[in-house]
Amino acid sequence: MRLDQIARLQELSVGLADVVINEADPSTWPGAGKSASDLTQEERGNRYWSKKNAAASMTLLVKVMNITSTLTKDKDPSLNDQEKELDQEVAQAERQALALLERVSKGTNVH
Protein backbone atom coordinates (compact mmCIF):
# COMPACT_ATOMS: atom_id res chain seq x y z
CA MET A 1 0.00 0.00 0.00
CA ARG A 2 1.25 3.50 -0.80
CA LEU A 3 2.16 5.97 1.94
CA ASP A 4 -0.57 8.39 0.81
CA GLN A 5 -3.15 5.61 1.16
CA ILE A 6 -1.92 4.81 4.66
CA ALA A 7 -2.18 8.50 5.56
CA ARG A 8 -5.74 8.64 4.18
CA LEU A 9 -6.71 5.60 6.27
CA GLN A 10 -5.25 7.24 9.35
CA GLU A 11 -7.30 10.38 8.64
CA LEU A 12 -10.36 8.19 8.14
CA SER A 13 -9.86 6.65 11.56
CA VAL A 14 -10.04 10.11 13.15
CA GLY A 15 -13.43 10.72 11.53
CA LEU A 16 -14.64 7.25 12.42
CA ALA A 17 -13.63 7.81 16.05
CA ASP A 18 -15.91 10.87 16.16
CA VAL A 19 -18.76 8.80 14.73
CA VAL A 20 -18.18 6.01 17.25
CA ILE A 21 -18.13 8.45 20.16
CA ASN A 22 -21.44 9.93 19.03
CA GLU A 23 -23.16 6.63 18.21
CA ALA A 24 -22.00 4.87 21.38
CA ASP A 25 -23.40 7.62 23.63
CA PRO A 26 -26.52 6.16 25.29
CA SER A 27 -27.97 9.63 25.75
CA THR A 28 -28.45 9.81 21.95
CA TRP A 29 -30.33 6.51 21.68
CA PRO A 30 -34.12 6.41 21.29
CA GLY A 31 -35.84 6.35 24.67
CA ALA A 32 -32.81 7.81 26.47
CA GLY A 33 -33.56 8.35 30.13
CA LYS A 34 -36.44 5.88 30.21
CA SER A 35 -36.34 2.58 32.02
CA ALA A 36 -36.56 -0.51 29.84
CA SER A 37 -40.11 -1.18 30.99
CA ASP A 38 -41.22 2.30 29.87
CA LEU A 39 -39.90 1.98 26.31
CA THR A 40 -42.41 1.54 23.51
CA GLN A 41 -41.95 -1.33 21.09
CA GLU A 42 -40.70 1.13 18.45
CA GLU A 43 -38.23 2.70 20.90
CA ARG A 44 -36.91 -0.73 21.87
CA GLY A 45 -36.38 -1.67 18.23
CA ASN A 46 -34.76 1.65 17.37
CA ARG A 47 -32.58 1.49 20.49
CA TYR A 48 -31.46 -2.03 19.55
CA TRP A 49 -30.62 -0.83 16.04
CA SER A 50 -28.66 2.11 17.50
CA LYS A 51 -26.60 -0.27 19.64
CA LYS A 52 -25.89 -2.57 16.70
CA ASN A 53 -24.93 0.39 14.54
CA ALA A 54 -22.57 1.74 17.22
CA ALA A 55 -20.97 -1.70 17.60
CA ALA A 56 -20.52 -2.01 13.84
CA SER A 57 -18.93 1.45 13.66
CA MET A 58 -16.58 0.52 16.49
CA THR A 59 -15.59 -2.66 14.69
CA LEU A 60 -14.90 -0.71 11.50
CA LEU A 61 -12.78 1.80 13.41
CA VAL A 62 -10.77 -0.94 15.11
CA LYS A 63 -10.18 -2.72 11.80
CA VAL A 64 -8.98 0.47 10.09
CA MET A 65 -6.70 1.17 13.06
CA ASN A 66 -5.34 -2.38 12.91
CA ILE A 67 -4.64 -2.08 9.19
CA THR A 68 -2.82 1.23 9.55
CA SER A 69 -0.91 -0.06 12.56
CA THR A 70 0.19 -3.17 10.68
CA LEU A 71 1.20 -1.17 7.62
CA THR A 72 3.09 1.35 9.74
CA LYS A 73 4.95 -1.46 11.50
CA ASP A 74 5.93 -2.91 8.14
CA LYS A 75 7.37 0.45 7.10
CA ASP A 76 9.21 1.04 10.39
CA PRO A 77 9.92 -2.14 12.36
CA SER A 78 11.47 -0.23 15.27
CA LEU A 79 8.42 0.27 17.49
CA ASN A 80 8.95 1.99 20.80
CA ASP A 81 7.22 0.99 24.02
CA GLN A 82 4.43 3.54 23.62
CA GLU A 83 3.47 2.17 20.21
CA LYS A 84 3.45 -1.38 21.56
CA GLU A 85 1.18 -0.27 24.40
CA LEU A 86 -1.20 1.38 21.93
CA ASP A 87 -1.26 -1.80 19.86
CA GLN A 88 -2.26 -3.75 22.95
CA GLU A 89 -5.03 -1.26 23.70
CA VAL A 90 -6.33 -1.52 20.14
CA ALA A 91 -6.31 -5.31 20.32
CA GLN A 92 -8.23 -5.16 23.61
CA ALA A 93 -10.76 -2.73 22.11
CA GLU A 94 -11.23 -5.03 19.14
CA ARG A 95 -11.89 -8.00 21.42
CA GLN A 96 -14.42 -5.95 23.39
CA ALA A 97 -16.13 -4.76 20.18
CA LEU A 98 -16.36 -8.32 18.87
CA ALA A 99 -17.79 -9.52 22.19
CA LEU A 100 -20.36 -6.72 22.06
CA LEU A 101 -21.30 -7.65 18.50
CA GLU A 102 -21.72 -11.28 19.50
CA ARG A 103 -23.99 -10.33 22.41
CA VAL A 104 -26.04 -8.01 20.20
CA SER A 105 -26.38 -10.60 17.44
CA LYS A 106 -27.56 -13.19 19.96
CA GLY A 107 -30.19 -10.75 21.20
CA THR A 108 -28.65 -10.27 24.62
CA ASN A 109 -29.81 -7.07 26.27
CA VAL A 110 -26.86 -4.68 25.98
CA HIS A 111 -27.06 -1.29 27.75
C-alpha positions as CSV (number, residue, x, y, z in Angstrom):
1,M,0.0,0.0,0.0
2,R,1.3,3.5,-0.8
3,L,2.2,6.0,1.9
4,D,-0.6,8.4,0.8
5,Q,-3.2,5.6,1.2
6,I,-1.9,4.8,4.7
7,A,-2.2,8.5,5.6
8,R,-5.7,8.6,4.2
9,L,-6.7,5.6,6.3
10,Q,-5.3,7.2,9.4
11,E,-7.3,10.4,8.6
12,L,-10.4,8.2,8.1
13,S,-9.9,6.6,11.6
14,V,-10.0,10.1,13.1
15,G,-13.4,10.7,11.5
16,L,-14.6,7.2,12.4
17,A,-13.6,7.8,16.1
18,D,-15.9,10.9,16.2
19,V,-18.8,8.8,14.7
20,V,-18.2,6.0,17.3
21,I,-18.1,8.5,20.2
22,N,-21.4,9.9,19.0
23,E,-23.2,6.6,18.2
24,A,-22.0,4.9,21.4
25,D,-23.4,7.6,23.6
26,P,-26.5,6.2,25.3
27,S,-28.0,9.6,25.7
28,T,-28.4,9.8,22.0
29,W,-30.3,6.5,21.7
30,P,-34.1,6.4,21.3
31,G,-35.8,6.3,24.7
32,A,-32.8,7.8,26.5
33,G,-33.6,8.4,30.1
34,K,-36.4,5.9,30.2
35,S,-36.3,2.6,32.0
36,A,-36.6,-0.5,29.8
37,S,-40.1,-1.2,31.0
38,D,-41.2,2.3,29.9
39,L,-39.9,2.0,26.3
40,T,-42.4,1.5,23.5
41,Q,-41.9,-1.3,21.1
42,E,-40.7,1.1,18.5
43,E,-38.2,2.7,20.9
44,R,-36.9,-0.7,21.9
45,G,-36.4,-1.7,18.2
46,N,-34.8,1.6,17.4
47,R,-32.6,1.5,20.5
48,Y,-31.5,-2.0,19.6
49,W,-30.6,-0.8,16.0
50,S,-28.7,2.1,17.5
51,K,-26.6,-0.3,19.6
52,K,-25.9,-2.6,16.7
53,N,-24.9,0.4,14.5
54,A,-22.6,1.7,17.2
55,A,-21.0,-1.7,17.6
56,A,-20.5,-2.0,13.8
57,S,-18.9,1.4,13.7
58,M,-16.6,0.5,16.5
59,T,-15.6,-2.7,14.7
60,L,-14.9,-0.7,11.5
61,L,-12.8,1.8,13.4
62,V,-10.8,-0.9,15.1
63,K,-10.2,-2.7,11.8
64,V,-9.0,0.5,10.1
65,M,-6.7,1.2,13.1
66,N,-5.3,-2.4,12.9
67,I,-4.6,-2.1,9.2
68,T,-2.8,1.2,9.6
69,S,-0.9,-0.1,12.6
70,T,0.2,-3.2,10.7
71,L,1.2,-1.2,7.6
72,T,3.1,1.3,9.7
73,K,5.0,-1.5,11.5
74,D,5.9,-2.9,8.1
75,K,7.4,0.5,7.1
76,D,9.2,1.0,10.4
77,P,9.9,-2.1,12.4
78,S,11.5,-0.2,15.3
79,L,8.4,0.3,17.5
80,N,8.9,2.0,20.8
81,D,7.2,1.0,24.0
82,Q,4.4,3.5,23.6
83,E,3.5,2.2,20.2
84,K,3.4,-1.4,21.6
85,E,1.2,-0.3,24.4
86,L,-1.2,1.4,21.9
87,D,-1.3,-1.8,19.9
88,Q,-2.3,-3.8,22.9
89,E,-5.0,-1.3,23.7
90,V,-6.3,-1.5,20.1
91,A,-6.3,-5.3,20.3
92,Q,-8.2,-5.2,23.6
93,A,-10.8,-2.7,22.1
94,E,-11.2,-5.0,19.1
95,R,-11.9,-8.0,21.4
96,Q,-14.4,-5.9,23.4
97,A,-16.1,-4.8,20.2
98,L,-16.4,-8.3,18.9
99,A,-17.8,-9.5,22.2
100,L,-20.4,-6.7,22.1
101,L,-21.3,-7.6,18.5
102,E,-21.7,-11.3,19.5
103,R,-24.0,-10.3,22.4
104,V,-26.0,-8.0,20.2
105,S,-26.4,-10.6,17.4
106,K,-27.6,-13.2,20.0
107,G,-30.2,-10.8,21.2
108,T,-28.6,-10.3,24.6
109,N,-29.8,-7.1,26.3
110,V,-26.9,-4.7,26.0
111,H,-27.1,-1.3,27.8
